[in-house]
Amino acid sequence: MSMKMDKAQTSPPVEYVFVAGRVPKLSLLELKAVFDFENLRVLNLTSSLIVVKANALVGSEQFKRLGSLRKAGQIIATFDRADELDLGILEKALGDLRVLGISSLTKGFSALRLGKAVKKAGLVRRFVVASHGDLLTDAQSKGLKKGLEVLIFEDEGKFKLATIEHSQDIDAFRHRDRDLPVADPIRGMLPTKLARAMVNLAQPRPNLKILDPFCGVGRVLIEAIDLGYEVVGSDIDPVAVEATKKNLSWFKADSYQIVETEIANLDRLDLSQVGAIVTESFIGQPQQARVSKHDQGLIFAQVAPLYLDLFKQAEQISTLQSLVVVFPEINNSSLLDILIDKLPKNRYDLVDSVSVSRPRQFIGRCIGIFAKID
Ligand SMILES: C[S@@+](CC[C@H](N)C(=O)[O-])C[C@H]1O[C@@H](n2cnc3c(N)ncnc32)[C@H](O)[C@@H]1O
């Protein structure tokens, strides 16, 4: 469901800058999946930015679909030297707003100096700056509700000024994350933002359903429902099945099928309209310390059959277009790399993969993205 821009908003191409999340490659893949932007370029500053050419404005509903992007703004000015920024541009962008938040990601441009100049010129009552070379914090951005937030960064030897139009709705993510009636901290849950990004990477046609056959407490399914998909879920564990049902009903979902069954036997599910599998299988018992080579082999051997069964099942689903699957990653080595030649792949090809492991995470995650072979 690559989004075509709203016709009513069509305007000449505009340059946008997106602030990537912790894993820039994930953000890039998600943007490519959701929008049909041209010229996507990743800039590695203190925070990673992705600059794109868009044929129309990015609406807030469109931005809200994203899981792994933090902010987005239109680039409204380009200038060669720090002292060349025309305050008239900021005055126009501010309109009636009297508070300005400024992030500068470049050493060559002082947010503080700009703030002082803008205040001295009487354009604002108050300004807020990020610590040097960094972005405003989420709390600072939230405090700017009645103000304008701008971002200054360096690109192709020039300074660029963007007005931030969209910021990640931290409260909405927190609500779906922390207020979930049944959580499972022991087996581990997929972070909400990552679950959302994974659903976006799958991009099935809008009328097709999303299947998570290792549904746990239903994280992936909740994000899929929030994005407008019907869902099918299953899990071997009756406790997980009950948990998912409770969580989905709390989320006021009305169209779903959740069944207790194991991955090798999905016959009891109605798979007739499933367009994508988005899932995190069991990736091994949580580890408290660095995993030895020997134990790594044992963990991979323990979970590998689940993946073989998963892909075997996928071959049977005629409407399936894509699979987005978490594989365990230990000591920089992912089970995906080991299994890739053994997975039944008559119908699906690996199109990309991205590691989202955190430093010091003993079992991390590598996401494999598979698409139907045309
Ligand atoms: C890591 S959890 C999934 C977490 C889920 N993504 C979430 O955030 O809630 C893996 C799930 O796989 C299930 N599972 C393990 N072995 C299975 C099997 N053979 N067939 C089906 N489900 C299985 C477990 O019961 C567990 O709920």
The ligand as a Gaussian input file, in Angstrom:
#p B3LYP/6-31G(d) Opt

LIG

0 1
 C        8.748000     -13.884000      21.300000
 S        7.116000     -14.391000      21.486000
 C        6.254000     -13.362000      20.376000
 C        6.126000     -12.004000      20.960000
 C        5.114000     -11.167000      20.229000
 N        5.682000     -10.666000      18.981000
 C        4.696000     -10.021000      21.124000
 O        5.294000      -8.937000      21.065000
 O        3.806000     -10.216000      21.924000
 C        7.089000     -15.938000      20.680000
 C        5.786000     -16.703000      20.800000
 O        5.945000     -17.914000      20.048000
 C        5.171000     -18.904000      20.658000
 N        5.636000     -20.220000      20.200000
 C        6.745000     -20.912000      20.562000
 N        6.808000     -22.079000      19.918000
 C        5.733000     -22.138000      19.087000
 C        5.261000     -23.095000      18.147000
 N        5.902000     -24.228000      17.926000
 N        4.136000     -22.807000      17.455000
 C        3.470000     -21.632000      17.685000
 N        3.851000     -20.717000      18.578000
 C        4.977000     -20.952000      19.275000
 C        5.349000     -18.659000      22.141000
 O        4.278000     -19.216000      22.894000
 C        5.417000     -17.129000      22.213000
 O        4.170000     -16.586000      22.563000

